[in-house]
Amino acid sequence: MRESALERRLVCEVERLGGRAPKWASPGSRGVPDRIVLLPGGRVVFVEMKRPGGRMSPLQQKWARDLQALGHRVYVIDSHEGIDRFIREVTGG
């Protein structure tokens, strides 16, 4: 399973909820999560996509910690099951 295929599915699932999941490109800020997920009701979460079994780099881990310290939720997804779990959590289902 390729990371890009998982990423496409995540985007589709978020759009079904009425949200958006744009790619986060932040020139000069390496290590930011792959996607900013904008959900109905003004909710914002961050998602780092990985190939199955992939790990975050130290810089990605630092970004995740910094975002969490600011009160944001950060998810790391590396499988279809991870996408399903993410959707359940953000919908309260």
Secondary structure, 3 states (H helix, E strand, C coil): CCHHHHHHHHHHHHHHCCCECCECCCCCCCCCCCEEEEECCCEEEEEEECCCCCCCCHHHHHHHHHHHHCCCEEEEECCHHHHHHHHHHHHCC
